[in-house]
Amino acid sequence: MQPQNALRTVLPYKPWNELADRSVKGMLDEMHAEVVCFQEHKARRDALTKDMALPDGYDAFFSFPTLPNKSGYSGTCIYTKRSYLVPVKAEEGITGRLLGSGMSSAGAKVSYTLEERIGGYPEEGQVEWVLGEDGGGFDPSLLDVEGRAVVLDFGFFVLFNLYCPAETNATRLPYKLNYLYALSARIANLRALGRNVIVVGDLNVVHRPIDSGEGGIERRAEEMMEHPARVWLAELLAGPQGMRDVTREQWKDRKGMYTCWNTKLDARASNYGSRIDYILVTPSLLPWVAHSDIQQDIYGSDHCPVYLDLRESITGEDGKEVLLRDLLGSPTLSSQQGLAAIVDGERPDPPALATRFWDEYSGKQTSLKDFFGKKATPPKNAVVGRTASVTNGVSKGKVVVEAQRRNRERSTSANAAKVPASISGLGVRPTSNSDLSQGEQTPLDATTEMTADSTTQQASTSAPLTLAADSNETNEDIIDLTNSTETSPVKPKRKASTSMMQSKREKKPRKTAATSTEAQSNLSSFFRSPTQSLPRARVPSSATSPASAEVASRTEEEEADYQYAKALASAEEYVDEEDAGERSEAARRTWSNIFAKKVAPRCRVHNLPCKAFVTKISGKNKGKKFWLCSKPVGQGWDSGRSKRPREEVNPEYRCDFFLWDSAVKERELPPDATTGKSSSVLQSPLSSKGSPAAKRTA
């Protein structure tokens, strides 16, 4: 199966989103397949969840890119159902250069002995490497660093799960061709050893014109067959001894049998794609082939699944029945012993590349949750508390304190004469050494416990603790010994004295909506009447002075301002309702015009409303919106004059109309109050092709 990035994106699509178990295991079970192959999973090992890497009932084998700049890129994996078969050997890569110690991308500790290697690796000088544009040599070890192959040996055949390089630009063509040439050399070497081979995956090569949406155009068909990658595939499948394309052999003349579509062009809707995913087998396996096809109705990727059904049994040359499950048994068991081992649930362990041997799943790696285990429960009689070192004119000792808030709030009273200022407000009682030695703690109820050194004089448990301060020491602010945690030492924090704390507690009452007499202030509320807020003091008439005359003058001015503001406030209450309604409607229409939806422009060929797209390619235009013809793409669609000659254009498909959204000025207006129909404002933008966009009036 070849869904792109399937492990992360396939589950939200049908039919997987309708499963009761929406997980990788549920998806694998629904496929009813014994071997499932994924290409381009794009997952990192540290991002895999356990249900992805180790689904119950399956063995999994992964390959990841090892280059630092290729994280979350490429990647291949295979799941095998343990109840049916277990591979004999497993490795990643096609050249055999990742089999040394520490070379594996999936398990750095995996190393292979000669007996554990599948074999058939390309030999020195067997492949004529294609050089780059600079003419320099090619390093074959680069072929296996992008996580493009997982290879399993089932005894009866060797399975290659491949994601071959794409030709994204001219510089990648030599890399792609060298990968294909190394693959064909590996297949040839295995076949020379008498091994059966099955190749599945994304080869990124179109075999024949019938396998391409552009294959019906004669000029394109001729150019297609000249490509060196297509020449390689034709040679691999050539002759009676060549590899067999079993899916095409099942459907020889079937058109439109595509497995990949360009999602940027929305090409899947019109089935404008190509067939680049294959299942190739050696001719000796053809008697076992029951059926092969593609599944275009399964979504979740820009590719669709391709499957192969093998027969459970065939009749041998001697006329006896041969079971496939017997041939897939471990070579350490005979065919009959291998089947019995399956029934009894005693399957041998898979090869070392399997995910079940990763440190995080084999119990060799400490889990993060192990660092957050349950704390040890202290004994019943143990003394638990916070400790701090206290120096206040006495010898140092370990103080176990549990301060009370209410003791802090006590005012300095008769007890203040017995307790120094540095611990004022903390009611403490000592615990005798004899009590501690017996493992018992004196109940102090709401007080704090304090244990001093043996050098400190002890008082009776019933009397309050009295500490004599140094005569040269002045009273300091209170030190708060309670701002500590269970595991960290006490960090004293100085606080104000008792009287200062009491004054700070007297907070001003909040002004709430309940205390306000009005829900909303008006203009006149900002000008208080002097007769209410500024009462005059009684002054004898005979004691009038210039100062009192000035006060009276200022009061008269404030009274005038108040009356003027009151008049304005009264005037605001009388507004013409008809005029207010017109202004409100005008404002509504203005804002509606600003946020109105743009009218889709019409393409110049079909005169149909266009479809909006957003640029996702990195650059200055990323995120910008543009409009294209809404017709689907298909054979002969107008991809531009530089790419498509005019005589090859098929007007039934998308034309070359293009327009940036910033050039679209026409907008939809809200429904008219009288007719209830929408109207539009006419603008006349020019398309990027230089032709006027379609004009339309209301």
C-alpha positions in Angstrom: 0.0 0.0 0.0 1.3 3.4 -0.9 -0.5 6.2 1.0 1.7 9.3 1.4 2.4 10.1 5.1 -0.3 7.5 5.8 0.5 6.9 9.5 -0.5 10.5 10.3 -3.1 11.5 7.7 -5.0 8.5 6.5 -7.2 7.9 9.5 -9.4 10.9 9.1 -10.5 9.7 5.6 -13.0 7.1 4.5 -13.2 4.2 5.2 -10.8 4.5 8.1 -12.7 7.3 9.9 -15.7 4.9 10.2 -13.7 2.2 12.0 -14.6 1.4 15.6 -10.8 1.2 16.3 -9.4 4.4 14.7 -5.8 3.4 15.1 -3.0 1.9 13.0 -3.9 -1.5 14.3 -7.6 -0.9 13.4 -6.5 0.1 9.9 -4.3 -2.9 9.4 -7.0 -5.2 10.6 -9.5 -3.7 8.2 -7.1 -4.3 5.2 -7.2 -8.1 5.9 -3.6 -8.3 4.6 -0.7 -10.3 6.0 2.0 -7.8 4.7 1.3 -4.1 4.5 3.9 -1.7 3.0 4.0 2.1 3.3 6.1 4.6 1.5 6.9 8.1 2.4 5.6 7.9 6.0 7.4 11.1 6.8 7.6 10.2 10.5 10.5 10.6 12.8 11.4 7.8 15.3 11.0 10.1 18.3 7.5 11.2 17.0 6.1 7.7 16.6 3.6 6.6 19.2 3.5 3.0 20.5 0.3 2.2 18.5 2.2 3.2 15.3 5.5 1.5 16.0 4.2 -1.6 17.8 0.5 -2.4 16.9 -0.7 -5.5 18.7 -0.4 -8.6 16.6 2.1 -7.2 14.1 5.8 -6.9 13.6 7.0 -3.5 12.2 10.2 -2.6 10.4 11.1 1.0 9.8 13.7 3.0 7.8 14.3 6.7 8.4 16.4 9.4 6.7 19.8 9.8 8.4 20.7 13.2 7.0 20.2 16.0 9.5 18.3 18.2 7.0 15.9 15.3 6.0 14.0 14.9 9.2 10.3 14.2 8.6 11.1 13.4 5.0 10.7 10.2 3.0 10.8 7.0 5.0 9.4 3.4 4.4 8.0 0.7 6.7 6.5 -2.8 6.6 4.0 -4.4 8.9 3.7 -8.2 9.0 1.0 -10.2 10.8 2.6 -12.4 13.4 -0.2 -15.0 13.3 0.6 -15.8 9.7 4.3 -15.2 9.1 7.6 -13.9 10.5 10.4 -12.8 8.2 13.7 -14.6 8.5 15.9 -11.5 7.8 15.3 -7.8 7.6 17.5 -4.9 6.6 17.2 -1.3 5.2 18.7 0.0 2.0 19.5 -1.6 -1.3 23.4 -1.4 -1.3 24.2 -3.2 2.0 26.1 -0.2 3.3 23.9 0.3 6.3 24.6 -3.1 7.8 27.7 -2.2 9.9 27.5 -1.4 13.6 25.8 1.9 14.3 24.8 2.5 10.6 21.1 1.6 10.9 18.7 4.6 10.9 16.0 2.7 12.9 18.3 1.1 15.5 21.8 2.5 15.9 22.9 -0.7 17.9 21.8 -3.1 15.1 24.7 -4.9 13.5 24.6 -7.8 11.0 26.6 -11.0 10.9 27.2 -12.6 7.5 24.4 -15.2 8.3 22.0 -12.3 9.1 22.5 -10.5 5.7 20.2 -11.1 2.8 23.0 -10.8 0.2 23.1 -10.0 -3.5 24.5 -6.5 -3.0 25.9 -4.6 -6.0 29.6 -5.3 -6.5 32.3 -2.8 -7.2 32.3 -2.0 -10.9 29.0 -3.7 -11.5 27.1 -0.4 -11.9 28.2 2.4 -14.2 27.3 5.5 -12.1 26.0 8.6 -13.6 28.0 11.7 -12.8 26.6 15.0 -11.8 26.7 18.2 -13.8 30.1 19.1 -12.2 31.6 15.9 -13.5 32.7 14.7 -10.1 32.4 11.1 -8.8 29.4 9.6 -7.2 29.3 8.1 -3.7 27.1 5.0 -3.6 26.7 5.2 0.2 24.4 8.2 -0.4 21.7 6.0 -1.9 20.7 4.6 1.5 20.7 7.7 3.7 17.2 8.9 2.8 15.2 5.9 4.2 13.9 4.7 0.9 14.0 0.9 1.2 13.1 -1.8 3.7 14.0 -5.4 2.6 12.5 -8.5 4.2 13.5 -12.1 3.5 10.6 -14.6 4.0 12.6 -17.6 2.8 10.3 -18.2 -0.2 10.9 -14.8 -1.6 12.7 -11.5 -0.8 10.4 -8.4 -0.6 11.6 -4.9 -1.5 9.5 -2.0 -0.2 10.7 1.1 -2.1 10.2 4.8 -2.4 12.4 5.7 -5.4 13.7 9.2 -5.8 11.7 11.7 -7.8 13.1 14.0 -10.5 12.3 17.3 -8.8 15.0 19.1 -10.7 17.8 18.5 -13.1 20.4 18.1 -10.3 18.4 15.1 -8.9 18.3 13.2 -12.1 21.8 11.6 -11.6 20.8 10.5 -8.1 17.5 9.0 -9.3 19.2 7.1 -12.1 22.0 5.7 -9.9 19.4 4.5 -7.4 17.5 2.7 -10.2 20.7 1.2 -11.6 21.8 -0.1 -8.2 18.3 -1.6 -7.6 18.4 -3.5 -10.9 21.9 -4.8 -10.1 20.7 -6.0 -6.6 17.7 -7.8 -8.2 19.8 -9.5 -10.8 22.3 -10.7 -8.2 19.5 -12.2 -6.0 18.0 -13.9 -9.0 21.4 -15.3 -9.9 21.4 -16.9 -6.4 18.0 -18.6 -7.2 15.9 -16.3 -5.1 12.4 -15.2 -5.9 11.9 -11.4 -5.7 8.9 -9.1 -5.2 9.3 -5.4 -5.6 6.5 -3.1 -4.4 6.3 0.7 -4.0 6.5 4.1 -5.6 9.1 3.8 -8.4 8.4 7.4 -9.6 8.5 6.2 -13.3 5.6 5.9 -15.8 6.1 2.8 -17.9 4.0 3.4 -21.0 1.7 6.2 -22.4 -1.3 4.3 -21.3 -0.1 4.9 -17.7 -0.2 8.7 -18.0 -2.9 11.2 -18.3 -0.9 12.9 -21.1 -0.3 9.6 -22.9 -2.9 10.2 -25.5 -1.0 13.2 -27.0 1.3 11.8 -29.6 4.1 14.3 -29.1 4.2 13.7 -25.4 4.1 9.9 -25.9 7.2 10.1 -28.0 9.1 12.3 -25.5 8.0 10.0 -22.7 9.6 6.9 -24.0 13.0 8.7 -24.5 13.4 9.5 -20.8 16.4 7.4 -19.3 14.3 6.3 -16.3 11.6 5.0 -18.6 14.2 3.2 -20.6 15.5 1.5 -17.4 12.0 0.3 -16.4 11.4 -1.0 -19.9 14.6 -3.0 -19.8 13.8 -4.4 -16.3 10.5 -5.7 -17.6 11.7 -6.8 -21.0 11.7 -10.4 -22.2 10.2 -13.6 -20.7 12.8 -13.6 -17.9 12.2 -10.0 -17.0 10.3 -8.9 -13.9 6.5 -9.0 -14.4 4.1 -6.1 -13.8 1.3 -8.2 -12.4 -1.2 -5.4 -12.0 -1.0 -4.4 -15.7 -1.0 -8.0 -16.8 -4.3 -8.4 -14.9 -5.7 -5.3 -16.8 -3.8 -5.1 -20.1 -5.9 -2.5 -21.9 -7.5 -0.6 -19.0 -7.2 3.1 -19.4 -7.3 5.6 -16.5 -5.7 3.1 -14.1 -3.7 5.7 -12.3 -2.3 5.6 -8.8 -1.1 9.1 -8.2 -2.6 12.6 -8.7 -1.5 16.2 -8.4 -3.5 17.5 -5.4 -2.4 21.1 -6.1 -4.4 20.9 -9.4 -7.3 19.0 -7.8 -6.6 16.4 -10.5 -8.1 13.4 -8.7 -11.6 14.6 -9.2 -11.2 14.2 -13.0 -8.8 11.2 -12.7 -6.0 13.1 -14.4 -3.0 11.3 -13.0 -0.3 8.7 -13.6 0.6 5.1 -12.7 3.9 5.1 -10.8 3.2 2.5 -8.1 3.9 -1.1 -9.0 4.1 -4.6 -7.9 6.8 -6.5 -9.8 7.5 -10.2 -9.3 9.9 -12.7 -10.8 8.3 -15.1 -13.4 8.7 -18.1 -11.1 6.1 -16.5 -8.7 3.4 -16.1 -11.4 1.7 -19.4 -10.5 1.1 -18.0 -7.0 -0.5 -14.8 -8.3 -4.3 -14.8 -7.7 -5.3 -11.2 -8.3 -3.9 -7.6 -8.4 -5.5 -4.2 -8.7 -5.6 -0.6 -7.5 -8.1 0.9 -5.1 -8.9 4.4 -6.4 -11.8 4.8 -4.0 -9.6 4.8 -0.9 -8.4 8.3 0.1 -5.9 9.7 2.6 -3.0 10.5 0.2 -2.1 11.7 -3.2 -1.6 8.0 -4.0 -4.0 5.1 -3.8 -3.4 1.5 -2.6 -2.2 -1.2 -4.9 -2.5 -4.8 -3.7 -1.5 -8.4 -4.7 -3.3 -11.6 -3.6 -1.3 -14.8 -3.5 -2.8 -18.2 -3.6 -2.9 -20.2 -0.4 -1.8 -23.3 -2.3 -1.0 -24.6 -5.7 -0.5 -28.0 -7.2 3.2 -28.9 -7.6 4.8 -30.6 -10.5 4.5 -33.9 -8.7 0.8 -33.4 -8.4 0.9 -32.7 -4.6 -0.6 -29.6 -2.9 1.9 -27.0 -1.8 0.9 -24.6 1.0 2.2 -21.1 0.9 2.3 -20.9 4.7 4.7 -23.8 4.8 7.0 -22.1 2.4 6.9 -18.9 4.4 8.1 -20.7 7.6 11.4 -20.0 9.2 14.3 -22.0 7.6 15.2 -23.2 11.1 12.0 -25.3 11.0 10.7 -27.7 8.5 7.5 -26.8 6.6 5.4 -29.0 9.0 7.2 -27.7 12.1 6.7 -24.1 10.9 3.0 -24.5 10.6 2.7 -26.2 14.0 4.7 -23.4 15.6 2.1 -20.9 14.3 -0.8 -22.9 15.7 0.8 -23.2 19.1 1.6 -19.6 19.3 5.4 -20.3 19.4 6.5 -18.1 16.5 10.2 -17.3 16.5 11.3 -13.8 17.2 11.5 -11.4 14.3 14.9 -10.0 13.0 16.7 -7.4 15.1 15.4 -4.5 12.9 11.9 -5.0 14.3 10.5 -2.1 16.4 9.9 -4.5 19.3 13.6 -4.5 20.0 13.9 -0.7 20.2 15.1 0.4 23.6 11.8 2.3 24.3 9.7 -0.8 23.7 12.0 -3.6 25.0 12.3 -2.3 28.6 15.9 -1.2 28.2 15.1 2.5 28.3 13.9 4.3 31.4 10.6 5.9 30.9 10.0 9.5 31.9 7.2 8.5 34.2 9.7 6.5 36.2 11.2 9.7 37.5 7.8 10.7 39.0 7.0 7.7 41.1 5.1 7.8 44.4 6.9 9.4 47.3 8.0 7.1 50.1 5.5 7.2 53.0 7.2 8.2 56.3 6.7 6.1 59.4 3.8 7.0 61.6 5.9 8.3 64.4 8.4 10.2 62.3 8.6 14.0 62.8 7.9 15.7 59.5 8.3 19.5 59.0 10.2 22.3 57.6 13.8 23.0 58.8 15.7 26.2 59.0 18.7 27.5 60.8 18.0 30.3 63.3 20.4 32.7 64.9 19.1 35.3 67.3 21.5 35.6 70.2 21.3 31.9 70.8 23.1 28.8 69.5 22.2 27.6 66.0 19.6 24.8 65.9 17.3 23.0 63.6 13.8 24.6 63.8 10.7 22.7 62.7 8.1 25.3 62.1 4.5 25.3 61.0 3.4 28.9 61.3 -0.2 29.9 61.9 -1.7 32.8 60.1 -3.8 33.8 63.1 -0.7 34.1 65.3 0.8 36.5 62.8 -2.3 38.7 63.2 -2.0 38.9 67.0 -1.0 42.3 68.2 2.0 42.6 70.5 0.6 41.9 74.0 1.8 40.5 77.3 3.5 37.6 75.4 5.7 40.1 73.5 7.8 40.6 76.6 8.7 36.9 76.6 9.3 36.4 72.8 11.9 38.5 70.9 10.8 40.7 68.0 12.5 38.3 65.4 9.9 35.6 66.2 7.1 37.7 67.5 3.7 36.4 66.4 4.9 32.8 66.2 3.6 30.6 69.1 6.2 27.9 69.4 6.8 25.0 71.9 9.9 22.9 72.2 10.0 19.2 71.8 12.2 17.5 74.3 15.0 15.1 73.2 13.4 12.4 75.2 10.2 12.7 73.2 12.1 12.5 70.0 14.0 9.5 71.1 10.8 7.7 71.7 9.6 8.6 68.2 6.6 10.5 69.6 5.6 14.1 69.0 3.9 16.3 71.6 0.6 17.4 70.2 0.7 21.1 69.7 -2.7 21.5 68.1 -2.5 24.9 66.4 1.1 25.8 67.4 4.5 25.4 65.7 7.1 22.8 66.8 10.7 23.7 67.2 13.6 21.4 68.1 16.9 23.0 69.2 20.4 21.5 69.5 21.4 19.7 72.7 23.5 22.8 73.6 20.3 24.9 73.7 18.6 25.0 77.1 15.2 23.1 76.9 12.1 24.3 78.6 9.1 22.3 79.7 6.6 21.3 77.1 3.8 23.1 79.0 5.5 26.5 79.2 5.9 28.9 76.3 9.3 29.1 74.8 11.4 32.1 76.0 14.5 33.1 74.2 16.8 35.9 75.5 17.9 38.3 72.8 21.3 39.9 72.6 21.4 43.1 74.6 23.2 44.8 71.7 20.6 43.6 69.2 17.8 45.9 68.3 14.3 44.8 67.4 14.1 43.8 63.7 11.2 43.3 61.4 9.4 40.0 61.7 11.0 37.1 59.7 8.5 34.8 58.0 9.7 31.2 58.1 6.7 29.7 56.4 7.3 30.6 52.8 9.1 27.3 52.1 8.3 24.2 50.2 8.4 20.6 51.5 11.7 19.9 49.8 13.5 23.3 49.7 15.2 25.1 52.7 13.4 28.0 54.3 14.2 31.3 52.7 13.1 34.0 55.3 11.2 36.8 54.0 11.1 40.1 55.9 7.7 41.5 56.7 6.5 44.7 58.3 5.8 44.8 62.0 2.4 43.9 63.5 1.1 47.4 63.6 2.1 48.0 60.0 0.5 44.8 58.9 -2.7 45.7 60.6 -2.8 49.1 58.9 -2.2 47.4 55.5 -5.1 45.1 56.0 -7.5 48.0 56.1 -8.4 48.1 52.5 -10.6 50.6 50.8 -13.9 49.1 49.7 -14.3 48.5 46.0 -16.7 50.5 44.0 -19.1 48.2 42.3 -22.1 48.5 40.1 -24.3 47.9 43.0 -23.0 51.1 44.7 -23.4 53.2 41.7 -26.7 55.1 41.3 -26.5 55.2 37.5 -25.6 52.5 34.9 -23.9 55.1 32.6 -22.7 58.6 33.3 -23.9 61.5 31.2 -22.1 64.8 30.4 -23.6 66.7 33.4 -22.2 64.1 35.9 -18.7 65.5 35.2 -19.7 68.9 36.6 -20.8 68.6 40.2 -23.1 71.2 41.6 -21.1 73.4 44.1 -24.1 73.6 46.2 -24.0 69.9 46.8 -20.3 69.1 46.8 -18.8 72.2 48.2 -20.8 73.5 51.1 -19.9 77.0 52.2 -18.6 77.7 55.7 -20.6 80.1 57.8 -19.0 83.5 57.7 -20.4 86.5 59.6 -21.6 89.2 57.4 -19.3 91.7 59.2 -16.2 89.5 58.6 -16.3 89.7 54.8 -12.8 89.9 53.3 -11.2 90.0 49.8 -10.4 86.3 50.1 -14.0 85.4 50.8 -15.2 87.5 47.9 -12.8 85.6 45.6 -14.2 82.3 46.8 -17.8 83.4 46.2 -16.8 84.5 42.6 -15.2 81.2 41.8 -18.3 79.3 43.1 -20.6 81.4 40.8 -18.4 80.4 37.8 -18.6 76.7 38.7 -22.4 77.0 39.0 -22.6 78.5 35.6 -20.5 75.7 34.1 -22.7 73.1 35.8 -25.9 74.6 34.4 -24.5 74.8 30.9 -23.4 71.1 31.0 -26.8 70.1 32.3 -28.4 71.9 29.4 -26.2 70.1 26.9 -27.1 66.8 28.5 -30.7 67.5 28.2 -30.4 68.5 24.6 -28.7 65.1 23.8 -31.8 63.3 25.0 -33.9 64.8 22.2 -32.7 63.4 18.8 -34.6 63.1 15.6 -35.5 59.4 15.4 -35.8 59.5 11.6 -32.4 61.1 11.1 -30.9 58.6 13.5 -32.3 55.7 11.6 -30.9 56.9 8.3 -27.5 57.4 9.8 -27.6 53.9 11.3 -28.6 52.3 8.0 -25.8 54.2 6.2 -23.3 53.0 8.7 -24.5 49.4 8.3 -24.2 49.5 4.6 -20.7 51.1 4.7 -19.4 48.3 7.0 -21.2 45.7 4.9 -19.4 46.9 1.8 -16.0 46.8 3.6 -16.5 43.2 4.7 -18.5 42.0 1.7 -17.5 38.8 0.0 -15.7 39.3 -3.3 -17.5 38.2 -6.5 -15.6 35.4 -8.2 -14.2 36.6 -11.6 -15.2 34.7 -14.8 -12.6 33.1 -17.0 -12.4 34.4 -20.5 -12.8 31.1 -22.4 -15.7 29.4 -20.6 -17.2 32.5 -18.9 -17.7 30.5 -15.7 -17.0 31.7 -12.1 -13.4 31.0 -11.2 -12.1 29.0 -8.2 -9.9 30.5 -5.5 -6.5 29.0 -4.5 -3.8 30.0 -2.0 -0.1 30.0 -2.8 1.8 27.5 -0.5 5.2 27.7 -2.2 7.8 29.5 -0.1 8.6 33.0 -1.3 7.2 36.5 -1.3 3.9 35.3 -2.7 3.3 32.6 -0.1 -0.2 32.9 1.4 -1.6 35.1 -1.3 -4.9 34.2 -2.9 -5.5 33.9 -6.6 -8.2 32.7 -9.1 -8.1 30.0 -11.7 -10.6 28.5 -14.2 -13.0 26.2 -12.3 -12.9 23.6 -15.1 -11.1 20.4 -14.1 -7.7 19.5 -15.5 -7.4 16.7 -18.0 -5.6 15.6 -21.1 -4.8 18.7 -23.1 -5.8 21.3 -20.5 -4.2 24.7 -21.1 -1.2 24.8 -18.8 0.2 27.9 -20.5 1.6 28.9 -23.9 5.1 28.1 -22.8 4.1 24.5 -21.9 1.3 23.7 -24.3 1.2 24.4 -28.0 -2.2 25.9 -29.0 -3.0 23.1 -31.3 -2.9 20.6 -28.4 -5.2 22.5 -26.1 -8.5 20.8 -25.3 -11.2 23.4 -24.4 -13.2 20.9 -22.5 -10.7 21.3 -19.6 -9.2 24.1 -17.6 -8.1 27.2 -19.5 -5.0 29.3 -18.6 -7.0 32.1 -16.8 -5.1 33.5 -13.8 -5.8 36.5 -11.6 -4.5 37.7 -8.3 -7.2 38.3 -5.7 -5.9 41.8 -5.1 -7.0 42.8 -8.6 -10.6 41.7 -7.9 -12.7 44.7 -6.9 -16.3 43.5 -7.4 -18.0 42.6 -4.1 -21.4 41.3 -3.1 -23.7 43.7 -1.3 -26.1 42.7 1.4 -29.6 41.8 0.3 -31.7 44.8 -0.5 -34.3 45.7 2.1 -37.2 45.9 -0.4 -36.4 43.1 -2.9 -34.4 40.8 -0.7 -31.9 40.1 -3.5 -28.2 40.6 -3.5 -26.5 43.1 -5.8 -22.9 43.8 -6.8 -20.7 46.8 -7.3 -19.1 46.8 -10.8 -15.3 47.1 -11.0 -13.1 46.5 -14.1 -9.8 44.8 -13.1 -7.4 43.4 -15.7 -6.2 39.9 -15.5 -2.5 39.0 -15.4 -2.8 37.9 -19.1 -3.6 41.5 -20.1 -7.2 40.9 -21.0 -10.1 42.4 -19.1 -11.9 40.2 -16.6 -15.5 39.4 -17.1 -17.8 42.4 -16.2 -21.1 41.9 -14.6 -23.7 44.3 -13.3 -26.3 43.8 -10.6 
